[in-house]
Structures are given as structure tokens and as C-alpha cells.
Amino acid sequence: MNAPVKTSSKLIRGATGDWEVVIGMEIHAQVTSNAKLFSGAATVFGGAPNNQVSLIDAAMPGMLPVINEECVRQAVRTGLGLKAKINLKSVFDRKNYFYPDLPQGYQISQFKSPIVGEGEVVIDLEDGETVTVGIERLHLEQDAGKLLHDQHPSMSYVDLNRSGVALMEIVSKPDIRSSEQARAYVTKLRSILRYLGTCDGDMEKGNLRADVNVSVRRPGEPLGTRCEIKNVNSIRFIGQAIDYEARRQIEIIEDGGAIDQETRLFDPGKGETRSMRSKEEAHDYRYFPDPDLLPLEFTQSFVDDLRAHLPELPDEKKARFIKDFALTPYDAGVLVAERENAEFFEAVLGGLKDRARDGKLAANWVINELSGRLNKEAKDIASSPVSSVQLASIVNLIGAGTISGKIAKDLFEIVWTEGGDPEALVEARGMKQVTDLGAIAKVVDDIIAANPDKVAQAKAKPALIGWFVGQVMKASGGKVNPQAVNDLLKSKLGL
């Protein structure tokens, strides 16, 4: 397959001109809850097969579902986090189809009357562009079980542990126009869910899965025929699947063919999608209201109480970091992307003696020094050898002028490998900056005397004084305040 050349972040160049890819996504997010949606069975990951299955989950005759109120609360909280309309009345429906891991022969879901209506997710792209992706709806439904194909040479086994687990299906509008936007959308949505505590977003465990609808069209033309890529469980794979599927559809159309609406799977090993089955329509599932469940109704005060207790979400936290600590939008975005990183940064702020002065410095240390070292050693921030208290102490020492930036990096290395109180380490190991300029005046004089050509250049172009500062810092082992050295040099060079 010859890959068309991308002409911009949104348009793809084919053999006969430009094409636009149109993407909508259905995210299945497992609700954080100790029990399933309609039974009291546990939801813990990794249990022995069929060890967390109630009579309801197994669809035994006469068993009636009972709604889990906590799952309802989590769905409403998620809707509020997506700035969405909360429907005070919603209906559970039966979605009828046969599959071996669906013991009821139907799935309890929501169709015409979901619990959450329209909302939005705002995403920030690497080039600085901001895109708003509309949310069509969020509805609650129960998960199916799981087929195990590797337990027997000629048979598949069924594990019903997941059967009945509560899912939130979050359906976007077809507002996404590139694989980059799709990756950013899932990343942002997962971040919001984690801040809210309504889903842990663990894609490796299947707790967050994406169905990706892809179509292509000439710019400005009506929507094309879409294909749905099922159950993609990695943000990287989502991007690869979209790029491949868009190229596949463009080549078929340009060769005179037509796109068949179908469900496809993504093969990560080959980096391609392949046909799974023809796409079902809503009427194929014969939806009808579940006769065992009354309509779900609650009051506006119930919603208002949940809204009042929402945590600060990524966008609001990012705006506050920019306003209070003069961070760049990029740096603030990096800090708030993961809830744990934002909490660590705020813990560092809590240990600063002068937040207004050193907040930006603290952000730089969390983003660059700490995160860089954690990435290098494949650690997450929860297992950081340097605590927020220790990092705050290092930043305080820099802000107070007790140590230089170079010494701070040496101190960070000591704390990372050996631990200890940074202030005590600075005292014990003689790491303080030299503040008595008289002690280094001779070093400055010697460097000036030994480099008359550099002196002439600096006098002609004062910016070159930085070379002298570097030489003095090197000679002093980094123990001198660079600004003080800069002032001393300007005096001696008559600048």
C-alpha cells in the first residue's frame, strides 16, 4: 500500500487530491466501584476465572438486577467533569445479541434516554492549537465476560468475572480530524476521569478501551461511509489504526471502489486493520426498555451536591498554575496531565518558603530534573527516591542563594542516591555558595590578565562577559553566585 503524503495536520494528499479524515470515538471506561452495576459481585482485577460471578451475572432464572447507586453517582460526576447536560430521567434498555460470554443473551445498556447528554473536551495540541471535541452522550451499561482461547487446544473457555461490571460509554461527535487529535483526546479524557476518580484509565487491564470510527471525504463534502475499529487498548495503537485506515479508504475510493460499512480490528504486529464483521445498525439489536428496571430518576439537588464536591480538574488547575506562578501553558499542561504529578508539584509548593518567588523554579525542577530522572530509570512519581519535602528544600536553598544551580544538581544526585535532609547535607559537605567576593577577586583578576583578547571582545560586545562568568564558576567549583560574579566582572572590565 502506497501511503498518501500528509499535507497538513488535517488534510491527507492522495493520488487525486486532498482528503480529510473524520473521526468519532466511543470510549468504554470501567466505573471505579467495588461492586458491579446490577449485582454485589466484586470487580477486583486479576481474580481466578469465574470467581467473581453472582447469580445475576450468570443470568440464572428469576434473578433481577438492582442498580448500584455508586455507579450512578460516578456517571453523573463524569458528566459534570465533561461540562455535559445531566438528564434527570434516563432509561435502561436491553440490547439483544448472542455471544458466548454474554449469558443473558442481551446487554443492559441505554439507548434513547442516556444518563448524560451533550458535553465537551478541550484538547491542546503540540503546535499550540486548541480543539474542542463535542461529547454526544455518556451512558451506563454492563460489560460482557471474556473468552480465553489459550487454555485448551480445541476449545475456548469463558470467564464471567467481567460480566456485569459497570461501564461508561462516552461517545464523541465526529469532530476529530487527525490521529494526533485522537491521541490527544483520549489522553485528555483519561486525565479527566482519573482526576474525578471515576475510572483508573488503565488500558493494559482493559479498563479503558476505544472503538474508533473512521471515514474520509473531500474537504467540504458530506460525511463518507465509516468503518469502526473495535477495542483498541493503547493510545499509540489508536493513532496507528487511524493512519492506516484512512490510507486504506482513500486508496479504495481513488481506485474506483466504495467503502463498505463494517467493523474492523487493528493488528498491532502488522500495523494494519482487518475486517471483522459487517457493521450492525441499532435496529439489529432490537432495543427495548428493560422490564426489570424502572426509569432512573433523581433530583436537581442530587446533581448540584455532586457538582459542589467535584475536585479541581485539569483545565482549571492549569489556568491557576499559569496565573499564580507565571508558568508557560506548555509547562502547566505537563504538570496537570497526570493527577499524581500535579499533586506532587502542589506538595512541593506547600514546602516553599516563598511560593511567589520560587513557584516557577519548583515547576522547572519537577518537569526537568525529577521527571527526566524518573523517565530515565523507568519509575513513576509515586516511587520517586526524592520526596516533595526534599525537593522543596532544594528549591528553597536555590531561592535563598545558599547554593547555585550547579551545586543544586549535585545535591539532587546525593539525595536521589543516598537520601537525607538537603539543608543538613549542604552544611555537612560544605556546599554553600561563596558570598564573599573578596575570596574570588584574585581568580577573576587572573582570568582577566590571562585573556586580553577576550577582554577586548567583551568590551566591544558586552554579552561575551558570559564566557568570563563560566570560567570563574569552573574555577570555583560552582560555589559562587553567578550574578555576583557577573557584577564583579562588569566592575573590573568597566562595562
C-alpha positions in Angstrom: 0.0 0.0 0.0 1.4 3.4 -1.0 0.9 5.8 1.8 -0.5 9.2 0.7 1.6 12.2 1.8 0.2 14.3 4.6 -0.1 18.0 3.5 -1.1 19.4 6.9 -2.3 18.3 10.3 -5.8 17.9 8.9 -5.5 17.1 5.1 -4.1 14.0 3.5 -2.8 14.1 -0.1 -3.9 11.2 -2.2 -3.2 10.4 -5.8 -6.2 12.5 -7.0 -6.1 15.4 -4.5 -6.6 16.2 -0.8 -8.7 14.2 1.6 -10.0 14.9 5.1 -10.2 12.1 7.7 -13.2 12.3 10.0 -13.1 10.5 13.4 -15.6 9.8 16.1 -14.8 7.8 19.2 -16.7 5.6 21.6 -14.7 5.2 24.8 -15.6 2.4 27.2 -14.5 3.3 30.7 -14.8 0.9 33.6 -16.5 2.6 36.5 -14.5 2.7 39.7 -16.7 0.8 42.1 -16.4 -2.1 44.5 -19.4 -3.9 43.0 -20.9 -4.5 39.6 -23.6 -2.4 38.0 -26.6 -4.7 38.9 -25.1 -7.1 41.5 -22.9 -7.2 44.6 -20.1 -9.2 43.0 -16.6 -7.9 43.3 -14.8 -6.0 40.5 -11.2 -6.6 41.5 -8.8 -7.2 38.6 -6.9 -10.5 38.4 -9.2 -12.8 40.3 -9.4 -16.5 39.5 -11.7 -17.2 36.5 -15.4 -17.2 37.3 -14.6 -16.4 41.0 -16.5 -13.0 41.0 -19.8 -14.0 39.5 -23.2 -13.7 41.2 -26.3 -15.5 40.1 -27.4 -12.3 38.4 -24.1 -12.1 36.4 -24.6 -15.7 35.4 -28.2 -15.0 34.2 -29.8 -17.6 36.4 -33.6 -17.8 36.0 -35.6 -15.4 38.2 -32.6 -13.2 39.1 -33.5 -9.5 39.0 -31.0 -6.6 38.6 -30.7 -4.0 41.2 -28.9 -0.7 40.3 -25.7 0.2 42.1 -26.1 3.8 43.3 -22.4 4.4 43.4 -22.1 3.7 39.7 -24.8 6.2 39.0 -23.0 8.8 41.1 -19.8 8.1 39.2 -21.5 8.5 35.9 -23.1 11.9 36.9 -19.8 13.1 38.3 -18.1 12.2 35.0 -20.8 14.1 33.0 -20.2 17.1 35.2 -16.5 16.9 34.6 -17.2 16.9 30.8 -19.4 20.0 31.2 -22.3 17.9 30.0 -26.0 18.1 30.4 -27.2 15.7 33.1 -30.6 14.1 32.3 -32.7 13.8 35.5 -34.6 10.9 33.9 -32.9 8.1 32.0 -33.9 4.6 30.9 -32.1 1.2 30.8 -32.7 -0.8 27.6 -31.9 -4.3 26.5 -29.5 -4.6 23.6 -30.1 -8.1 22.2 -27.4 -10.2 20.6 -25.8 -13.6 21.1 -22.2 -14.1 22.1 -20.7 -16.9 24.3 -19.5 -14.5 27.0 -23.0 -12.9 27.3 -25.0 -15.3 29.4 -28.2 -13.3 29.4 -28.4 -13.1 25.6 -28.7 -9.4 25.9 -26.8 -6.5 27.4 -28.4 -4.0 29.8 -27.4 -0.6 28.3 -29.1 2.8 27.5 -30.3 3.8 24.0 -32.6 6.7 23.5 -32.5 8.2 27.0 -28.9 8.1 28.4 -27.9 9.4 31.8 -25.7 12.2 30.4 -26.2 14.3 27.3 -24.0 16.7 25.3 -20.7 18.0 26.7 -17.2 18.8 25.5 -13.5 18.0 25.9 -10.9 20.7 25.1 -7.6 19.4 23.8 -4.2 21.2 23.4 -2.0 20.1 20.5 1.8 20.3 20.3 1.7 23.1 17.8 -0.3 25.3 20.3 -3.7 24.7 18.6 -6.7 24.2 20.8 -9.5 21.9 19.6 -12.9 21.4 21.2 -14.3 17.9 20.8 -18.0 17.6 21.4 -19.4 14.8 23.5 -22.6 13.3 22.2 -23.6 11.3 25.2 -22.5 9.2 28.1 -24.5 6.1 29.1 -24.1 3.3 31.6 -24.0 -0.3 30.5 -22.8 -3.7 31.8 -19.7 -5.3 30.4 -19.6 -8.8 28.9 -17.4 -11.6 30.0 -14.2 -12.7 28.3 -13.3 -15.6 26.1 -10.0 -17.4 26.8 -8.5 -19.0 23.6 -5.2 -20.2 25.0 -6.3 -22.6 27.7 -7.2 -25.6 25.5 -6.0 -26.8 22.1 -9.5 -27.1 20.6 -11.9 -25.2 22.8 -12.4 -21.6 24.2 -13.1 -21.1 27.8 -15.4 -18.4 29.2 -14.5 -16.2 32.2 -17.5 -14.2 33.5 -15.6 -12.2 36.1 -16.1 -9.0 34.0 -19.7 -9.9 33.2 -21.9 -7.2 34.7 -19.0 -4.8 35.5 -20.2 -1.2 35.1 -19.0 0.7 32.0 -19.5 4.3 31.0 -19.7 4.5 27.2 -18.6 8.1 26.3 -19.5 8.9 22.7 -17.8 11.8 20.9 -19.1 13.8 18.0 -17.2 13.4 14.7 -15.1 16.4 15.5 -11.7 14.8 15.4 -9.6 15.4 12.2 -6.3 13.6 12.7 -4.6 10.8 14.5 -2.8 13.4 16.6 -6.1 14.9 17.7 -7.5 11.5 18.5 -4.5 10.6 20.7 -4.7 14.0 22.5 -8.5 13.5 23.0 -8.1 10.1 24.7 -5.2 11.3 26.8 -7.2 14.3 28.0 -10.4 12.3 28.6 -8.4 9.7 30.6 -6.8 12.5 32.6 -10.3 13.9 33.5 -11.5 10.5 34.5 -8.5 10.0 36.8 -8.9 13.4 38.4 -12.5 12.6 39.1 -11.7 9.1 40.4 -14.5 7.6 38.2 -12.2 5.3 36.2 -8.5 4.5 36.7 -7.9 4.6 32.9 -5.7 1.5 32.9 -5.7 0.4 29.3 -3.5 -2.6 29.9 -6.1 -4.1 32.1 -8.9 -3.2 29.6 -10.4 -0.6 32.0 -10.4 1.9 29.2 -11.0 0.8 25.6 -11.7 2.7 22.4 -13.9 2.0 19.4 -12.7 4.3 16.7 -15.0 5.3 13.8 -13.0 6.5 10.7 -14.2 7.9 7.4 -12.7 10.0 4.7 -14.1 12.7 2.4 -13.1 15.5 0.1 -12.8 18.8 2.1 -16.3 20.3 2.4 -18.2 17.3 1.1 -20.7 15.2 3.2 -19.5 12.6 5.5 -18.2 9.4 4.0 -19.0 5.8 4.9 -17.4 4.9 8.2 -15.7 1.8 9.5 -15.5 1.1 13.2 -12.2 -0.2 14.7 -13.1 -2.2 17.8 -11.5 -2.4 21.2 -8.2 -0.5 20.7 -6.4 -0.6 24.0 -3.4 1.7 23.6 -3.2 5.4 22.7 -0.3 4.7 20.3 -2.3 2.0 18.6 -5.2 4.4 18.2 -3.0 6.7 16.2 -1.6 3.9 14.1 -5.0 2.4 13.4 -6.4 5.7 12.2 -3.5 6.4 9.9 -3.7 3.0 8.3 -7.5 3.0 8.0 -7.5 6.5 6.4 -4.9 5.4 3.8 -6.8 2.2 3.1 -10.1 4.0 2.5 -8.5 6.7 0.3 -6.9 4.1 -2.0 -10.1 2.1 -2.4 -12.1 5.2 -3.4 -9.4 6.6 -5.7 -9.2 3.1 -7.4 -13.0 3.4 -8.1 -14.2 1.3 -5.3 -16.6 2.0 -2.4 -16.2 1.7 1.3 -18.3 -1.0 3.0 -19.6 -0.1 6.4 -18.1 -2.7 8.7 -16.4 -3.5 12.0 -12.7 -4.0 11.8 -9.9 -5.0 14.2 -6.4 -3.5 14.5 -3.4 -5.8 14.4 -0.6 -4.1 16.2 2.0 -6.6 15.0 1.3 -5.8 11.3 0.2 -2.2 11.9 -3.0 -2.7 9.9 -6.7 -3.1 10.3 -8.7 -6.1 9.0 -12.3 -6.9 8.6 -14.2 -8.5 11.5 -17.9 -8.4 10.5 -20.4 -6.2 8.8 -21.5 -3.2 10.9 -24.7 -3.7 12.9 -27.3 -0.9 13.0 -29.4 0.0 16.0 -32.4 -1.9 14.7 -30.3 -5.1 14.6 -30.1 -5.1 18.4 -33.9 -4.8 18.9 -33.5 -2.3 21.7 -36.5 -2.1 24.1 -36.8 -0.7 27.7 -35.7 -3.3 30.3 -38.8 -4.5 32.0 -36.9 -5.4 35.2 -35.6 -1.8 35.8 -37.7 1.3 36.4 -36.6 4.6 34.7 -33.7 6.1 36.7 -34.8 9.4 38.2 -33.1 11.9 40.5 -33.4 15.5 41.6 -31.5 18.6 40.6 -30.3 18.9 44.2 -28.7 15.5 43.9 -26.8 16.7 40.8 -25.9 20.1 42.5 -24.5 18.3 45.5 -22.2 16.2 43.3 -21.1 19.3 41.4 -20.2 21.1 44.6 -17.8 18.3 45.6 -16.0 17.9 42.3 -12.2 18.2 42.5 -10.3 20.9 40.6 -10.0 19.4 37.1 -7.0 19.7 34.7 -8.1 22.8 32.8 -8.9 24.8 35.9 -5.7 23.7 37.6 -3.7 24.6 34.5 -5.2 28.1 34.5 -4.4 28.6 38.2 -0.7 27.4 37.7 -0.3 29.9 34.8 -1.9 32.8 36.8 -0.2 32.2 40.2 3.2 31.1 39.2 3.8 32.6 35.7 4.2 29.2 34.1 4.0 28.8 30.4 0.9 27.0 29.1 3.2 24.1 28.0 4.8 23.7 31.4 1.4 24.0 33.2 0.0 21.4 30.8 2.8 18.9 31.5 2.3 19.3 35.3 -1.5 18.8 35.2 -1.6 16.0 32.6 -1.4 13.3 35.3 -3.1 13.8 38.6 -0.2 12.3 40.6 2.3 14.7 39.0 0.1 17.7 39.8 -0.3 16.6 43.4 3.4 16.2 43.8 4.0 19.7 42.4 1.5 21.1 44.8 3.1 19.3 47.7 6.4 20.9 46.7 4.7 24.3 46.6 3.5 23.6 50.1 7.1 23.3 51.3 8.3 26.5 49.7 9.2 29.5 51.9 8.4 31.9 49.1 5.9 30.5 46.6 5.5 33.7 44.6 9.3 33.8 44.1 10.1 30.2 43.6 7.0 28.6 42.1 8.3 28.7 38.6 11.7 27.3 39.7 9.9 24.5 41.5 8.0 23.7 38.3 11.2 23.5 36.3 12.7 21.1 38.8 9.7 18.8 38.8 9.4 18.8 35.0 13.1 18.7 34.0 15.3 17.3 36.8 12.9 15.0 38.6 10.7 13.8 35.7 13.8 13.4 33.5 15.5 11.2 36.0 12.3 9.2 36.7 11.8 8.6 32.9 15.4 7.5 32.6 15.0 4.9 35.4 11.5 3.9 34.3 10.0 5.0 37.6 6.7 6.8 38.3 6.4 9.7 40.6 4.9 7.6 43.3 8.1 5.7 43.7 10.4 8.8 43.4 13.5 8.5 45.7 13.3 12.3 46.1 10.2 13.3 48.1 8.3 16.5 47.7 9.7 17.7 51.0 13.3 17.1 49.9 12.7 18.8 46.5 11.1 21.8 48.2 14.1 22.1 50.4 16.5 22.1 47.4 14.4 24.8 45.7 14.4 26.9 49.0 18.2 26.7 49.1 18.5 27.9 45.5 15.9 30.7 46.0 17.7 31.9 49.1 21.0 32.0 47.3 22.6 29.4 49.6 23.5 27.1 46.7 23.9 27.7 43.0 22.0 25.8 40.2 25.1 23.7 39.6 25.5 22.7 43.2 21.8 22.0 43.4 22.2 19.4 40.7 25.0 17.8 42.7 22.8 17.9 45.8 19.9 16.4 43.9 22.1 13.5 42.9 23.2 12.9 46.5 19.6 13.0 47.8 18.5 10.7 45.0 21.1 8.0 45.7 21.7 8.4 49.5 18.7 10.3 50.8 19.0 12.8 53.7 17.9 16.3 54.5 19.2 18.7 51.8 19.9 21.6 54.3 21.9 19.3 56.5 23.8 17.9 53.6 24.8 21.4 52.4 26.2 22.2 55.8 27.9 18.9 56.4 29.6 18.8 52.9 30.5 22.5 52.6 28.3 23.0 49.5 27.3 26.6 50.3 27.9 29.3 47.7 30.8 31.7 48.3 29.2 35.1 49.1 32.5 36.8 49.9 33.6 38.2 46.6 36.9 39.2 48.0 37.8 35.5 48.2 37.5 35.1 44.4 38.6 38.5 43.3 42.1 37.1 42.6 40.6 34.3 40.5 38.7 37.0 38.5 41.9 39.1 38.1 44.0 36.1 37.0 41.4 35.1 34.3 41.2 38.7 33.0 45.0 39.0 32.9 45.4 35.7 31.0 42.9 36.6 28.3 43.5 40.1 27.0 41.9 39.1 23.6 38.7 38.1 25.3 38.7 41.3 27.4 38.8 43.3 24.2 36.0 41.3 22.7 33.8 41.7 25.8 34.4 45.4 25.8 33.3 45.6 22.2 30.4 43.2 22.8 29.3 43.1 26.5 27.2 39.9 26.0 30.5 38.0 25.8 31.0 38.5 29.5 29.2 35.2 29.9 32.5 33.4 28.9 34.3 35.0 31.9 31.4 34.0 34.2 31.7 30.5 33.1 35.5 30.4 33.7 35.1 31.8 37.2 32.3 29.3 38.0 34.5 26.5 36.7 37.5 27.6 38.8 35.4 27.9 41.9 33.7 24.5 41.5 30.3 26.2 41.0 30.3 27.6 44.5 30.0 31.2 43.6 26.8 33.1 42.9 26.8 33.7 39.1 25.0 37.1 39.4 27.6 38.3 41.9 30.4 37.2 39.6 28.7 38.9 36.7 28.5 42.2 38.7 32.2 41.9 39.8 33.3 41.3 36.2 31.3 44.3 34.9 33.1 46.5 37.5 36.5 45.2 36.7 36.0 45.4 32.9 34.4 48.8 33.1 31.2 47.7 31.4 
